[in-house]
């Protein structure tokens, strides 16, 4: 009887599929300076405007946390569709930064246009507008 249950479980696992997208462009932040004394803030994203033709290769995103806690950073297009997201519930207080190649989660380059970079913490929400001029 136990062998039959094991066979059913193995068959069920073998027939499972997932529709989860493969993430090709994750945002990973590094802690530049630990400690308090910084108010929650999202600094201007640069270079802005972004233009690959002039040699830009990535956007720099920086923020500060006054307290440890949950952080979500969301990149959206002008109509609010999510492009990519970073979320972590264990960031300690301090200054954080990353460089982000402006491509969608599926790896496709973003079209020229306006995009929002939004930082959400427990007590703070702020967005920065980014203009992508050429991304070919």
C-alpha positions in Angstrom: 0.0 0.0 0.0 2.9 2.4 0.8 4.5 1.7 -2.5 1.2 2.7 -4.3 1.1 6.1 -2.4 4.7 6.7 -3.3 4.0 5.9 -6.9 1.0 8.3 -7.0 3.1 11.1 -5.4 5.9 10.6 -7.8 3.5 10.7 -10.8 1.9 13.9 -9.4 5.3 15.6 -9.0 6.4 14.5 -12.5 3.2 16.0 -14.1 3.5 19.4 -12.3 4.5 22.4 -14.3 5.2 26.0 -13.4 4.4 29.2 -15.2 6.8 31.2 -13.2 8.9 33.5 -15.3 12.7 33.2 -15.3 14.2 36.2 -13.7 17.1 37.5 -15.7 17.7 40.9 -14.2 17.5 40.9 -10.5 18.2 44.0 -8.5 20.7 43.4 -5.7 21.7 46.2 -3.3 24.9 46.5 -1.4 25.2 48.2 2.0 27.6 51.2 1.6 27.5 52.5 5.2 25.9 50.8 8.1 24.4 52.6 11.1 21.7 55.1 11.9 21.4 58.8 11.5 20.1 58.7 8.0 16.5 59.6 7.3 14.6 57.2 5.0 15.2 58.6 1.5 15.4 57.6 -2.2 18.1 59.6 -3.9 17.9 60.8 -7.5 18.5 58.0 -10.0 21.4 58.7 -12.4 22.3 59.0 -15.2 18.9 60.6 -16.0 18.1 60.7 -18.8 19.6 57.3 -19.6 20.9 56.9 -23.2 22.9 53.8 -24.4 24.0 55.8 -27.5 26.0 58.2 -25.4 27.6 55.3 -23.5 25.3 54.8 -20.5 25.4 51.2 -19.4 23.4 51.1 -16.1 21.3 53.2 -13.8 22.5 53.8 -10.2 19.8 53.6 -7.6 20.6 54.6 -4.0 18.5 54.9 -0.8 18.9 55.3 2.9 17.1 53.5 5.8 16.7 55.0 9.2 15.5 51.8 10.7 15.9 48.1 9.9 12.9 46.5 8.2 10.9 45.7 5.1 12.0 47.3 1.9 10.4 47.1 -1.6 11.8 48.8 -4.6 9.5 48.8 -7.6 10.3 49.9 -11.2 7.1 50.7 -13.2 6.4 52.1 -16.6 4.4 55.3 -17.1 1.0 53.5 -16.8 1.9 51.6 -13.7 2.8 48.2 -15.1 5.6 46.6 -12.9 8.9 46.1 -14.8 11.0 44.6 -12.0 11.0 44.5 -8.2 13.3 44.1 -5.3 11.9 43.1 -1.9 13.6 42.2 1.3 12.3 42.1 4.9 15.7 42.0 6.6 17.6 45.1 5.5 19.4 46.9 8.4 19.7 50.6 8.7 22.2 52.4 6.5 23.0 53.5 2.9 22.3 51.2 0.0 23.2 51.3 -3.7 23.0 49.3 -6.9 23.5 49.5 -10.6 20.6 48.3 -12.7 20.7 47.5 -16.4 17.3 48.8 -17.6 15.7 45.6 -18.8 12.5 43.9 -17.8 12.4 40.8 -15.6 12.2 38.6 -18.7 15.5 40.1 -20.1 14.1 42.4 -22.8 15.4 45.9 -23.1 13.0 48.6 -22.0 11.5 50.9 -24.7 12.3 54.6 -24.6 10.0 56.4 -22.2 9.3 57.4 -18.7 9.6 55.0 -15.8 9.1 55.3 -12.0 11.4 53.9 -9.4 9.5 53.7 -6.1 10.9 52.9 -2.6 8.4 51.5 0.0 9.5 51.1 3.7 7.4 50.8 6.8 7.1 54.6 7.2 8.2 56.0 3.8 7.1 56.0 0.1 8.8 58.0 -2.6 9.2 57.8 -6.3 11.8 59.1 -8.8 11.1 59.6 -12.5 13.6 58.1 -14.9 13.7 59.1 -18.6 15.1 56.3 -20.9 15.9 57.9 -24.2 17.7 55.2 -26.2 18.1 51.6 -25.0 18.9 49.7 -28.2 
